[in-house]
Amino acid sequence: QVDLVESGGGLVQAGDSLTLSCGSSDRVFGSYDMGWFRQAPGKEREFVAGIVWSGGRKQYADSVKGRFTISRDNAIAKLYLQMNNLKADDTAVYYCARAQYNFGPDQSMYNVWGQGTQVTVSS
């Protein structure tokens, strides 16, 4: 059983920054592509960012490009999402997920999910 645990969410003001972390109990964390998704109230869960196992390739949703940065530290089995210039529209529950094979924007590509962490941005 692989566990993913997100942390770092909270209530911030528009324009602030926040860094989310995702810890994994998987001893082979570094072998898997990973992603961040989010779900706003009343909306479908959507792709935010993805990163290849080595950290050498990343992809972002257009809505966060230039503001969010995904990164990972395989030595300590951690995934991060640095979020800058936050907007009210970024308010959502953020989830980290492990890709079954390759990362991408489709949720079906991921087979392990965390419980999520709430990010609320006040305008």
Backbone atoms as SQL, in Angstrom:
CREATE TABLE atoms (id INTEGER PRIMARY KEY, chain TEXT, resi INTEGER, resn TEXT, atom TEXT, x REAL, y REAL, z REAL);
INSERT INTO atoms VALUES
  (1, 'A', 1, 'GLN', 'N', 0.844, -1.196, 0.000),
  (2, 'A', 1, 'GLN', 'CA', 0.000, 0.000, 0.000),
  (3, 'A', 1, 'GLN', 'C', 0.879, 1.245, 0.000),
  (4, 'A', 2, 'VAL', 'N', 0.763, 2.033, -1.061),
  (5, 'A', 2, 'VAL', 'CA', 1.520, 3.279, -1.162),
  (6, 'A', 2, 'VAL', 'C', 0.646, 4.412, -0.666),
  (7, 'A', 3, 'ASP', 'N', 1.192, 5.223, 0.219),
  (8, 'A', 3, 'ASP', 'CA', 0.471, 6.388, 0.716),
  (9, 'A', 3, 'ASP', 'C', 1.101, 7.669, 0.200),
  (10, 'A', 4, 'LEU', 'N', 0.246, 8.586, -0.218),
  (11, 'A', 4, 'LEU', 'CA', 0.666, 9.933, -0.578),
  (12, 'A', 4, 'LEU', 'C', -0.035, 10.892, 0.377),
  (13, 'A', 5, 'VAL', 'N', 0.733, 11.766, 1.005),
  (14, 'A', 5, 'VAL', 'CA', 0.173, 12.693, 1.980),
  (15, 'A', 5, 'VAL', 'C', 0.562, 14.113, 1.617),
  (16, 'A', 6, 'GLU', 'N', -0.446, 14.923, 1.304),
  (17, 'A', 6, 'GLU', 'CA', -0.211, 16.324, 0.972),
  (18, 'A', 6, 'GLU', 'C', -0.202, 17.180, 2.233),
  (19, 'A', 7, 'SER', 'N', 0.545, 18.273, 2.173),
  (20, 'A', 7, 'SER', 'CA', 0.561, 19.248, 3.259),
  (21, 'A', 7, 'SER', 'C', 0.904, 20.618, 2.680),
  (22, 'A', 8, 'GLY', 'N', 0.700, 21.637, 3.498),
  (23, 'A', 8, 'GLY', 'CA', 1.072, 22.986, 3.104),
  (24, 'A', 8, 'GLY', 'C', -0.057, 23.880, 2.658),
  (25, 'A', 9, 'GLY', 'N', -1.258, 23.350, 2.605),
  (26, 'A', 9, 'GLY', 'CA', -2.390, 24.172, 2.217),
  (27, 'A', 9, 'GLY', 'C', -2.742, 25.170, 3.305),
  (28, 'A', 10, 'GLY', 'N', -3.617, 26.092, 2.947),
  (29, 'A', 10, 'GLY', 'CA', -4.036, 27.079, 3.929),
  (30, 'A', 10, 'GLY', 'C', -4.809, 28.203, 3.299),
  (31, 'A', 11, 'LEU', 'N', -5.056, 29.226, 4.105),
  (32, 'A', 11, 'LEU', 'CA', -5.779, 30.415, 3.661),
  (33, 'A', 11, 'LEU', 'C', -4.772, 31.536, 3.413),
  (34, 'A', 12, 'VAL', 'N', -4.759, 32.066, 2.205),
  (35, 'A', 12, 'VAL', 'CA', -3.843, 33.139, 1.847),
  (36, 'A', 12, 'VAL', 'C', -4.607, 34.223, 1.099),
  (37, 'A', 13, 'GLN', 'N', -3.938, 35.340, 0.892),
  (38, 'A', 13, 'GLN', 'CA', -4.544, 36.431, 0.130),
  (39, 'A', 13, 'GLN', 'C', -4.059, 36.388, -1.315),
  (40, 'A', 14, 'ALA', 'N', -4.855, 36.976, -2.178),
  (41, 'A', 14, 'ALA', 'CA', -4.457, 37.054, -3.581),
  (42, 'A', 14, 'ALA', 'C', -3.096, 37.730, -3.696),
  (43, 'A', 15, 'GLY', 'N', -2.243, 37.151, -4.539),
  (44, 'A', 15, 'GLY', 'CA', -0.900, 37.664, -4.716),
  (45, 'A', 15, 'GLY', 'C', 0.146, 36.982, -3.847),
  (46, 'A', 16, 'ASP', 'N', -0.308, 36.244, -2.844),
  (47, 'A', 16, 'ASP', 'CA', 0.618, 35.533, -1.954),
  (48, 'A', 16, 'ASP', 'C', 1.177, 34.280, -2.619),
  (49, 'A', 17, 'SER', 'N', 2.126, 33.675, -1.941),
  (50, 'A', 17, 'SER', 'CA', 2.736, 32.431, -2.404),
  (51, 'A', 17, 'SER', 'C', 2.506, 31.333, -1.373),
  (52, 'A', 18, 'LEU', 'N', 2.550, 30.099, -1.861),
  (53, 'A', 18, 'LEU', 'CA', 2.350, 28.941, -0.997),
  (54, 'A', 18, 'LEU', 'C', 3.062, 27.760, -1.647),
  (55, 'A', 19, 'THR', 'N', 3.642, 26.900, -0.814),
  (56, 'A', 19, 'THR', 'CA', 4.281, 25.697, -1.341),
  (57, 'A', 19, 'THR', 'C', 3.615, 24.465, -0.765),
  (58, 'A', 20, 'LEU', 'N', 3.125, 23.624, -1.626),
  (59, 'A', 20, 'LEU', 'CA', 2.540, 22.353, -1.210),
  (60, 'A', 20, 'LEU', 'C', 3.598, 21.261, -1.280),
  (61, 'A', 21, 'SER', 'N', 3.490, 20.325, -0.358),
  (62, 'A', 21, 'SER', 'CA', 4.376, 19.173, -0.344),
  (63, 'A', 21, 'SER', 'C', 3.550, 17.898, -0.406),
  (64, 'A', 22, 'CYS', 'N', 4.157, 16.877, -0.940),
  (65, 'A', 22, 'CYS', 'CA', 3.512, 15.565, -0.995),
  (66, 'A', 22, 'CYS', 'C', 4.570, 14.543, -0.620),
  (67, 'A', 23, 'GLY', 'N', 4.337, 13.857, 0.495),
  (68, 'A', 23, 'GLY', 'CA', 5.259, 12.839, 0.936),
  (69, 'A', 23, 'GLY', 'C', 4.763, 11.455, 0.560),
  (70, 'A', 24, 'SER', 'N', 5.700, 10.595, 0.225),
  (71, 'A', 24, 'SER', 'CA', 5.339, 9.252, -0.205),
  (72, 'A', 24, 'SER', 'C', 6.020, 8.205, 0.665),
  (73, 'A', 25, 'SER', 'N', 5.293, 7.127, 0.896),
  (74, 'A', 25, 'SER', 'CA', 5.863, 6.012, 1.640),
  (75, 'A', 25, 'SER', 'C', 6.503, 4.988, 0.691),
  (76, 'A', 26, 'ASP', 'N', 6.493, 5.314, -0.585),
  (77, 'A', 26, 'ASP', 'CA', 6.979, 4.387, -1.606),
  (78, 'A', 26, 'ASP', 'C', 8.510, 4.428, -1.670),
  (79, 'A', 27, 'ARG', 'N', 9.135, 3.279, -1.476),
  (80, 'A', 27, 'ARG', 'CA', 10.592, 3.232, -1.509),
  (81, 'A', 27, 'ARG', 'C', 11.144, 3.407, -2.915),
  (82, 'A', 28, 'VAL', 'N', 10.271, 3.279, -3.919),
  (83, 'A', 28, 'VAL', 'CA', 10.704, 3.495, -5.307),
  (84, 'A', 28, 'VAL', 'C', 10.012, 4.717, -5.891),
  (85, 'A', 29, 'PHE', 'N', 9.771, 5.699, -5.041),
  (86, 'A', 29, 'PHE', 'CA', 9.127, 6.952, -5.458),
  (87, 'A', 29, 'PHE', 'C', 9.820, 7.524, -6.684),
  (88, 'A', 30, 'GLY', 'N', 11.127, 7.485, -6.714),
  (89, 'A', 30, 'GLY', 'CA', 11.908, 8.072, -7.791),
  (90, 'A', 30, 'GLY', 'C', 11.740, 7.391, -9.136),
  (91, 'A', 31, 'SER', 'N', 11.017, 6.298, -9.184),
  (92, 'A', 31, 'SER', 'CA', 10.805, 5.574, -10.435),
  (93, 'A', 31, 'SER', 'C', 9.535, 5.995, -11.160),
  (94, 'A', 32, 'TYR', 'N', 8.728, 6.813, -10.501),
  (95, 'A', 32, 'TYR', 'CA', 7.412, 7.138, -11.038),
  (96, 'A', 32, 'TYR', 'C', 7.259, 8.604, -11.409),
  (97, 'A', 33, 'ASP', 'N', 6.567, 8.838, -12.508),
  (98, 'A', 33, 'ASP', 'CA', 6.116, 10.183, -12.844),
  (99, 'A', 33, 'ASP', 'C', 5.030, 10.572, -11.847),
  (100, 'A', 34, 'MET', 'N', 4.915, 11.860, -11.572),
  (101, 'A', 34, 'MET', 'CA', 3.966, 12.353, -10.583),
  (102, 'A', 34, 'MET', 'C', 3.201, 13.558, -11.136),
  (103, 'A', 35, 'GLY', 'N', 2.077, 13.840, -10.491),
  (104, 'A', 35, 'GLY', 'CA', 1.301, 14.993, -10.925),
  (105, 'A', 35, 'GLY', 'C', 0.572, 15.658, -9.776),
  (106, 'A', 36, 'TRP', 'N', 0.177, 16.886, -10.009),
  (107, 'A', 36, 'TRP', 'CA', -0.701, 17.632, -9.104),
  (108, 'A', 36, 'TRP', 'C', -2.010, 17.917, -9.848),
  (109, 'A', 37, 'PHE', 'N', -3.103, 17.702, -9.138),
  (110, 'A', 37, 'PHE', 'CA', -4.428, 18.031, -9.639),
  (111, 'A', 37, 'PHE', 'C', -5.124, 18.910, -8.609),
  (112, 'A', 38, 'ARG', 'N', -6.220, 19.519, -8.998),
  (113, 'A', 38, 'ARG', 'CA', -7.007, 20.296, -8.051),
  (114, 'A', 38, 'ARG', 'C', -8.480, 20.204, -8.401),
  (115, 'A', 39, 'GLN', 'N', -9.301, 20.386, -7.380),
  (116, 'A', 39, 'GLN', 'CA', -10.745, 20.366, -7.580),
  (117, 'A', 39, 'GLN', 'C', -11.374, 21.515, -6.810),
  (118, 'A', 40, 'ALA', 'N', -11.967, 22.419, -7.548),
  (119, 'A', 40, 'ALA', 'CA', -12.659, 23.554, -6.957),
  (120, 'A', 40, 'ALA', 'C', -14.108, 23.161, -6.667),
  (121, 'A', 41, 'PRO', 'N', -14.749, 23.843, -5.748),
  (122, 'A', 41, 'PRO', 'CA', -16.145, 23.518, -5.425),
  (123, 'A', 41, 'PRO', 'C', -17.043, 23.545, -6.657),
  (124, 'A', 42, 'GLY', 'N', -17.782, 22.477, -6.862),
  (125, 'A', 42, 'GLY', 'CA', -18.706, 22.409, -7.973),
  (126, 'A', 42, 'GLY', 'C', -18.078, 22.158, -9.327),
  (127, 'A', 43, 'LYS', 'N', -16.779, 21.883, -9.339),
  (128, 'A', 43, 'LYS', 'CA', -16.089, 21.669, -10.617),
  (129, 'A', 43, 'LYS', 'C', -15.425, 20.302, -10.651),
  (130, 'A', 44, 'GLU', 'N', -15.072, 19.871, -11.853),
  (131, 'A', 44, 'GLU', 'CA', -14.360, 18.621, -12.020),
  (132, 'A', 44, 'GLU', 'C', -12.906, 18.792, -11.569),
  (133, 'A', 45, 'ARG', 'N', -12.309, 17.685, -11.166),
  (134, 'A', 45, 'ARG', 'CA', -10.887, 17.720, -10.823),
  (135, 'A', 45, 'ARG', 'C', -10.089, 17.957, -12.108),
  (136, 'A', 46, 'GLU', 'N', -9.091, 18.830, -12.019),
  (137, 'A', 46, 'GLU', 'CA', -8.331, 19.198, -13.207),
  (138, 'A', 46, 'GLU', 'C', -6.836, 19.079, -12.971),
  (139, 'A', 47, 'PHE', 'N', -6.137, 18.841, -14.057),
  (140, 'A', 47, 'PHE', 'CA', -4.687, 18.733, -14.040),
  (141, 'A', 47, 'PHE', 'C', -4.065, 20.096, -13.767),
  (142, 'A', 48, 'VAL', 'N', -3.048, 20.110, -12.933),
  (143, 'A', 48, 'VAL', 'CA', -2.319, 21.339, -12.635),
  (144, 'A', 48, 'VAL', 'C', -0.904, 21.266, -13.201),
  (145, 'A', 49, 'ALA', 'N', -0.195, 20.197, -12.857),
  (146, 'A', 49, 'ALA', 'CA', 1.195, 20.069, -13.296),
  (147, 'A', 49, 'ALA', 'C', 1.627, 18.612, -13.193),
  (148, 'A', 50, 'GLY', 'N', 2.608, 18.248, -14.017),
  (149, 'A', 50, 'GLY', 'CA', 3.156, 16.903, -13.974),
  (150, 'A', 50, 'GLY', 'C', 4.661, 16.946, -14.132),
  (151, 'A', 51, 'ILE', 'N', 5.328, 15.901, -13.642),
  (152, 'A', 51, 'ILE', 'CA', 6.779, 15.855, -13.694),
  (153, 'A', 51, 'ILE', 'C', 7.228, 14.424, -13.928),
  (154, 'A', 52, 'VAL', 'N', 8.209, 14.289, -14.787),
  (155, 'A', 52, 'VAL', 'CA', 8.728, 12.968, -15.086),
  (156, 'A', 52, 'VAL', 'C', 9.534, 12.451, -13.898),
  (157, 'A', 53, 'TRP', 'N', 9.791, 11.179, -13.837),
  (158, 'A', 53, 'TRP', 'CA', 10.436, 10.565, -12.685),
  (159, 'A', 53, 'TRP', 'C', 11.768, 11.216, -12.318),
  (160, 'A', 54, 'SER', 'N', 12.520, 11.651, -13.329),
  (161, 'A', 54, 'SER', 'CA', 13.840, 12.234, -13.091),
  (162, 'A', 54, 'SER', 'C', 13.780, 13.726, -12.774),
  (163, 'A', 55, 'GLY', 'N', 12.624, 14.322, -12.986),
  (164, 'A', 55, 'GLY', 'CA', 12.500, 15.765, -12.797),
  (165, 'A', 55, 'GLY', 'C', 12.901, 16.553, -14.030),
  (166, 'A', 56, 'GLY', 'N', 13.317, 15.872, -15.084),
  (167, 'A', 56, 'GLY', 'CA', 13.843, 16.545, -16.254),
  (168, 'A', 56, 'GLY', 'C', 12.809, 17.088, -17.206),
  (169, 'A', 57, 'ARG', 'N', 11.567, 16.714, -17.057),
  (170, 'A', 57, 'ARG', 'CA', 10.509, 17.232, -17.931),
  (171, 'A', 57, 'ARG', 'C', 9.279, 17.535, -17.101),
  (172, 'A', 58, 'LYS', 'N', 8.671, 18.670, -17.389),
  (173, 'A', 58, 'LYS', 'CA', 7.515, 19.122, -16.635),
  (174, 'A', 58, 'LYS', 'C', 6.453, 19.659, -17.600),
  (175, 'A', 59, 'GLN', 'N', 5.234, 19.656, -17.118),
  (176, 'A', 59, 'GLN', 'CA', 4.121, 20.167, -17.924),
  (177, 'A', 59, 'GLN', 'C', 3.167, 20.887, -16.993),
  (178, 'A', 60, 'TYR', 'N', 2.581, 21.970, -17.488),
  (179, 'A', 60, 'TYR', 'CA', 1.678, 22.768, -16.662),
  (180, 'A', 60, 'TYR', 'C', 0.384, 23.057, -17.413),
  (181, 'A', 61, 'ALA', 'N', -0.680, 23.183, -16.641),
  (182, 'A', 61, 'ALA', 'CA', -1.924, 23.689, -17.207),
  (183, 'A', 61, 'ALA', 'C', -1.715, 25.151, -17.593),
  (184, 'A', 62, 'ASP', 'N', -2.394, 25.576, -18.631),
  (185, 'A', 62, 'ASP', 'CA', -2.238, 26.964, -19.084),
  (186, 'A', 62, 'ASP', 'C', -2.585, 27.958, -17.979),
  (187, 'A', 63, 'SER', 'N', -3.536, 27.596, -17.140),
  (188, 'A', 63, 'SER', 'CA', -4.010, 28.515, -16.100),
  (189, 'A', 63, 'SER', 'C', -2.969, 28.793, -15.023),
  (190, 'A', 64, 'VAL', 'N', -1.948, 27.942, -14.908),
  (191, 'A', 64, 'VAL', 'CA', -0.950, 28.139, -13.853),
  (192, 'A', 64, 'VAL', 'C', 0.449, 28.369, -14.410),
  (193, 'A', 65, 'LYS', 'N', 0.592, 28.272, -15.717),
  (194, 'A', 65, 'LYS', 'CA', 1.907, 28.405, -16.335),
  (195, 'A', 65, 'LYS', 'C', 2.501, 29.764, -16.009),
  (196, 'A', 66, 'GLY', 'N', 3.753, 29.769, -15.575),
  (197, 'A', 66, 'GLY', 'CA', 4.426, 31.007, -15.208),
  (198, 'A', 66, 'GLY', 'C', 4.241, 31.399, -13.759),
  (199, 'A', 67, 'ARG', 'N', 3.295, 30.758, -13.074),
  (200, 'A', 67, 'ARG', 'CA', 3.052, 31.080, -11.665),
  (201, 'A', 67, 'ARG', 'C', 3.385, 29.904, -10.739),
  (202, 'A', 68, 'PHE', 'N', 3.148, 28.673, -11.210),
  (203, 'A', 68, 'PHE', 'CA', 3.384, 27.483, -10.404),
  (204, 'A', 68, 'PHE', 'C', 4.622, 26.751, -10.913),
  (205, 'A', 69, 'THR', 'N', 5.316, 26.091, -9.979),
  (206, 'A', 69, 'THR', 'CA', 6.475, 25.281, -10.332),
  (207, 'A', 69, 'THR', 'C', 6.391, 23.944, -9.613),
  (208, 'A', 70, 'ILE', 'N', 6.450, 22.881, -10.381),
  (209, 'A', 70, 'ILE', 'CA', 6.462, 21.535, -9.797),
  (210, 'A', 70, 'ILE', 'C', 7.912, 21.067, -9.704),
  (211, 'A', 71, 'SER', 'N', 8.236, 20.390, -8.611),
  (212, 'A', 71, 'SER', 'CA', 9.578, 19.859, -8.440),
  (213, 'A', 71, 'SER', 'C', 9.503, 18.627, -7.552),
  (214, 'A', 72, 'ARG', 'N', 10.614, 17.940, -7.447),
  (215, 'A', 72, 'ARG', 'CA', 10.639, 16.725, -6.636),
  (216, 'A', 72, 'ARG', 'C', 12.035, 16.503, -6.071),
  (217, 'A', 73, 'ASP', 'N', 12.077, 15.808, -4.948),
  (218, 'A', 73, 'ASP', 'CA', 13.335, 15.389, -4.350),
  (219, 'A', 73, 'ASP', 'C', 13.222, 13.887, -4.124),
  (220, 'A', 74, 'ASN', 'N', 13.767, 13.134, -5.033),
  (221, 'A', 74, 'ASN', 'CA', 13.627, 11.679, -4.960),
  (222, 'A', 74, 'ASN', 'C', 14.364, 11.091, -3.758),
  (223, 'A', 75, 'ALA', 'N', 15.388, 11.758, -3.283),
  (224, 'A', 75, 'ALA', 'CA', 16.158, 11.243, -2.154),
  (225, 'A', 75, 'ALA', 'C', 15.309, 11.141, -0.891),
  (226, 'A', 76, 'ILE', 'N', 14.331, 12.028, -0.770),
  (227, 'A', 76, 'ILE', 'CA', 13.462, 12.008, 0.411),
  (228, 'A', 76, 'ILE', 'C', 12.002, 11.747, 0.039),
  (229, 'A', 77, 'ALA', 'N', 11.794, 11.305, -1.208),
  (230, 'A', 77, 'ALA', 'CA', 10.455, 10.928, -1.663),
  (231, 'A', 77, 'ALA', 'C', 9.433, 12.050, -1.454),
  (232, 'A', 78, 'LYS', 'N', 9.767, 13.240, -1.945),
  (233, 'A', 78, 'LYS', 'CA', 8.888, 14.391, -1.807),
  (234, 'A', 78, 'LYS', 'C', 8.593, 15.014, -3.171),
  (235, 'A', 79, 'LEU', 'N', 7.356, 15.450, -3.316),
  (236, 'A', 79, 'LEU', 'CA', 6.903, 16.191, -4.483),
  (237, 'A', 79, 'LEU', 'C', 6.442, 17.557, -3.995),
  (238, 'A', 80, 'TYR', 'N', 6.737, 18.598, -4.782),
  (239, 'A', 80, 'TYR', 'CA', 6.390, 19.950, -4.359),
  (240, 'A', 80, 'TYR', 'C', 5.613, 20.688, -5.449),
  (241, 'A', 81, 'LEU', 'N', 4.851, 21.679, -4.996),
  (242, 'A', 81, 'LEU', 'CA', 4.201, 22.600, -5.917),
  (243, 'A', 81, 'LEU', 'C', 4.354, 24.000, -5.334),
  (244, 'A', 82, 'GLN', 'N', 5.252, 24.770, -5.932),
  (245, 'A', 82, 'GLN', 'CA', 5.442, 26.153, -5.531),
  (246, 'A', 82, 'GLN', 'C', 4.433, 27.001, -6.290),
  (247, 'A', 83, 'MET', 'N', 3.587, 27.724, -5.542),
  (248, 'A', 83, 'MET', 'CA', 2.529, 28.521, -6.157),
  (249, 'A', 83, 'MET', 'C', 2.746, 29.987, -5.831),
  (250, 'A', 84, 'ASN', 'N', 2.964, 30.785, -6.851),
  (251, 'A', 84, 'ASN', 'CA', 3.180, 32.223, -6.689),
  (252, 'A', 84, 'ASN', 'C', 2.024, 33.013, -7.290),
  (253, 'A', 85, 'ASN', 'N', 1.899, 34.249, -6.846),
  (254, 'A', 85, 'ASN', 'CA', 0.865, 35.139, -7.375),
  (255, 'A', 85, 'ASN', 'C', -0.493, 34.444, -7.410),
  (256, 'A', 86, 'LEU', 'N', -0.876, 33.906, -6.273),
  (257, 'A', 86, 'LEU', 'CA', -2.120, 33.150, -6.202),
  (258, 'A', 86, 'LEU', 'C', -3.328, 34.042, -6.472),
  (259, 'A', 87, 'LYS', 'N', -4.325, 33.429, -7.111),
  (260, 'A', 87, 'LYS', 'CA', -5.554, 34.130, -7.454),
  (261, 'A', 87, 'LYS', 'C', -6.737, 33.411, -6.800),
  (262, 'A', 88, 'ALA', 'N', -7.855, 34.105, -6.705),
  (263, 'A', 88, 'ALA', 'CA', -9.046, 33.502, -6.108),
  (264, 'A', 88, 'ALA', 'C', -9.447, 32.230, -6.853),
  (265, 'A', 89, 'ASP', 'N', -9.228, 32.212, -8.165),
  (266, 'A', 89, 'ASP', 'CA', -9.574, 31.043, -8.979),
  (267, 'A', 89, 'ASP', 'C', -8.711, 29.822, -8.668),
  (268, 'A', 90, 'ASP', 'N', -7.628, 30.008, -7.920),
  (269, 'A', 90, 'ASP', 'CA', -6.782, 28.879, -7.532),
  (270, 'A', 90, 'ASP', 'C', -7.336, 28.154, -6.304),
  (271, 'A', 91, 'THR', 'N', -8.381, 28.691, -5.709),
  (272, 'A', 91, 'THR', 'CA', -8.996, 28.050, -4.554),
  (273, 'A', 91, 'THR', 'C', -9.520, 26.672, -4.934),
  (274, 'A', 92, 'ALA', 'N', -9.035, 25.653, -4.227),
  (275, 'A', 92, 'ALA', 'CA', -9.400, 24.275, -4.547),
  (276, 'A', 92, 'ALA', 'C', -8.747, 23.335, -3.540),
  (277, 'A', 93, 'VAL', 'N', -9.163, 22.083, -3.593),
  (278, 'A', 93, 'VAL', 'CA', -8.430, 21.027, -2.906),
  (279, 'A', 93, 'VAL', 'C', -7.384, 20.513, -3.887),
  (280, 'A', 94, 'TYR', 'N', -6.143, 20.480, -3.444),
  (281, 'A', 94, 'TYR', 'CA', -5.041, 20.053, -4.292),
  (282, 'A', 94, 'TYR', 'C', -4.621, 18.635, -3.940),
  (283, 'A', 95, 'TYR', 'N', -4.462, 17.822, -4.972),
  (284, 'A', 95, 'TYR', 'CA', -4.104, 16.417, -4.809),
  (285, 'A', 95, 'TYR', 'C', -2.802, 16.103, -5.531),
  (286, 'A', 96, 'CYS', 'N', -1.971, 15.302, -4.895),
  (287, 'A', 96, 'CYS', 'CA', -0.841, 14.742, -5.631),
  (288, 'A', 96, 'CYS', 'C', -1.216, 13.324, -6.037),
  (289, 'A', 97, 'ALA', 'N', -0.619, 12.871, -7.123),
  (290, 'A', 97, 'ALA', 'CA', -0.964, 11.566, -7.663),
  (291, 'A', 97, 'ALA', 'C', 0.244, 10.941, -8.331),
  (292, 'A', 98, 'ARG', 'N', 0.290, 9.624, -8.291),
  (293, 'A', 98, 'ARG', 'CA', 1.365, 8.878, -8.908),
  (294, 'A', 98, 'ARG', 'C', 0.872, 8.283, -10.220),
  (295, 'A', 99, 'ALA', 'N', 1.618, 8.515, -11.289),
  (296, 'A', 99, 'ALA', 'CA', 1.227, 7.983, -12.584),
  (297, 'A', 99, 'ALA', 'C', 1.522, 6.488, -12.654),
  (298, 'A', 100, 'GLN', 'N', 0.631, 5.777, -13.323),
  (299, 'A', 100, 'GLN', 'CA', 0.853, 4.348, -13.491),
  (300, 'A', 100, 'GLN', 'C', 2.013, 4.098, -14.460),
  (301, 'A', 101, 'TYR', 'N', 2.105, 4.920, -15.481),
  (302, 'A', 101, 'TYR', 'CA', 3.189, 4.812, -16.446),
  (303, 'A', 101, 'TYR', 'C', 3.796, 6.198, -16.671),
  (304, 'A', 102, 'ASN', 'N', 3.208, 6.976, -17.573),
  (305, 'A', 102, 'ASN', 'CA', 3.697, 8.325, -17.867),
  (306, 'A', 102, 'ASN', 'C', 2.718, 9.366, -17.359),
  (307, 'A', 103, 'PHE', 'N', 3.223, 10.508, -16.944),
  (308, 'A', 103, 'PHE', 'CA', 2.326, 11.563, -16.493),
  (309, 'A', 103, 'PHE', 'C', 1.653, 12.223, -17.683),
  (310, 'A', 104, 'GLY', 'N', 0.524, 12.869, -17.400),
  (311, 'A', 104, 'GLY', 'CA', -0.208, 13.588, -18.421),
  (312, 'A', 104, 'GLY', 'C', -1.405, 14.261, -17.794),
  (313, 'A', 105, 'PRO', 'N', -2.223, 14.941, -18.545),
  (314, 'A', 105, 'PRO', 'CA', -3.352, 15.683, -17.994),
  (315, 'A', 105, 'PRO', 'C', -4.584, 14.838, -17.695),
  (316, 'A', 106, 'ASP', 'N', -4.597, 13.587, -18.087),
  (317, 'A', 106, 'ASP', 'CA', -5.753, 12.718, -17.903),
  (318, 'A', 106, 'ASP', 'C', -5.682, 12.001, -16.556),
  (319, 'A', 107, 'GLN', 'N', -6.729, 12.144, -15.745),
  (320, 'A', 107, 'GLN', 'CA', -6.718, 11.527, -14.419),
  (321, 'A', 107, 'GLN', 'C', -6.561, 10.008, -14.473),
  (322, 'A', 108, 'SER', 'N', -7.016, 9.403, -15.553),
  (323, 'A', 108, 'SER', 'CA', -6.960, 7.941, -15.642),
  (324, 'A', 108, 'SER', 'C', -5.525, 7.421, -15.760),
  (325, 'A', 109, 'MET', 'N', -4.580, 8.328, -15.974),
  (326, 'A', 109, 'MET', 'CA', -3.177, 7.928, -16.077),
  (327, 'A', 109, 'MET', 'C', -2.553, 7.722, -14.695),
  (328, 'A', 110, 'TYR', 'N', -3.300, 8.048, -13.637),
  (329, 'A', 110, 'TYR', 'CA', -2.776, 8.000, -12.276),
  (330, 'A', 110, 'TYR', 'C', -3.536, 6.949, -11.467),
  (331, 'A', 111, 'ASN', 'N', -2.818, 6.155, -10.703),
  (332, 'A', 111, 'ASN', 'CA', -3.489, 5.094, -9.956),
  (333, 'A', 111, 'ASN', 'C', -3.293, 5.185, -8.453),
  (334, 'A', 112, 'VAL', 'N', -2.558, 6.171, -7.979),
  (335, 'A', 112, 'VAL', 'CA', -2.414, 6.384, -6.536),
  (336, 'A', 112, 'VAL', 'C', -2.623, 7.871, -6.261),
  (337, 'A', 113, 'TRP', 'N', -3.504, 8.156, -5.300),
  (338, 'A', 113, 'TRP', 'CA', -3.887, 9.530, -4.996),
  (339, 'A', 113, 'TRP', 'C', -3.748, 9.821, -3.516),
  (340, 'A', 114, 'GLY', 'N', -3.401, 11.053, -3.207),
  (341, 'A', 114, 'GLY', 'CA', -3.431, 11.498, -1.830),
  (342, 'A', 114, 'GLY', 'C', -4.830, 11.947, -1.437),
  (343, 'A', 115, 'GLN', 'N', -4.972, 12.365, -0.193),
  (344, 'A', 115, 'GLN', 'CA', -6.275, 12.784, 0.326),
  (345, 'A', 115, 'GLN', 'C', -6.589, 14.241, 0.008),
  (346, 'A', 116, 'GLY', 'N', -5.582, 15.002, -0.351),
  (347, 'A', 116, 'GLY', 'CA', -5.796, 16.391, -0.731),
  (348, 'A', 116, 'GLY', 'C', -5.514, 17.369, 0.401),
  (349, 'A', 117, 'THR', 'N', -5.194, 18.593, 0.007),
  (350, 'A', 117, 'THR', 'CA', -4.992, 19.676, 0.956),
  (351, 'A', 117, 'THR', 'C', -5.702, 20.915, 0.409),
  (352, 'A', 118, 'GLN', 'N', -6.403, 21.619, 1.296),
  (353, 'A', 118, 'GLN', 'CA', -7.226, 22.757, 0.875),
  (354, 'A', 118, 'GLN', 'C', -6.380, 24.009, 0.734),
  (355, 'A', 119, 'VAL', 'N', -6.538, 24.668, -0.379),
  (356, 'A', 119, 'VAL', 'CA', -5.936, 25.985, -0.602),
  (357, 'A', 119, 'VAL', 'C', -7.076, 26.966, -0.843),
  (358, 'A', 120, 'THR', 'N', -7.123, 28.001, -0.038),
  (359, 'A', 120, 'THR', 'CA', -8.151, 29.025, -0.184),
  (360, 'A', 120, 'THR', 'C', -7.472, 30.367, -0.375),
  (361, 'A', 121, 'VAL', 'N', -7.819, 31.039, -1.455),
  (362, 'A', 121, 'VAL', 'CA', -7.228, 32.336, -1.770),
  (363, 'A', 121, 'VAL', 'C', -8.317, 33.389, -1.687),
  (364, 'A', 122, 'SER', 'N', -8.145, 34.327, -0.778),
  (365, 'A', 122, 'SER', 'CA', -9.130, 35.402, -0.634),
  (366, 'A', 122, 'SER', 'C', -8.729, 36.583, -1.497),
  (367, 'A', 123, 'SER', 'N', -9.730, 37.197, -2.109),
  (368, 'A', 123, 'SER', 'CA', -9.444, 38.322, -3.014),
  (369, 'A', 123, 'SER', 'C', -9.615, 39.652, -2.312);
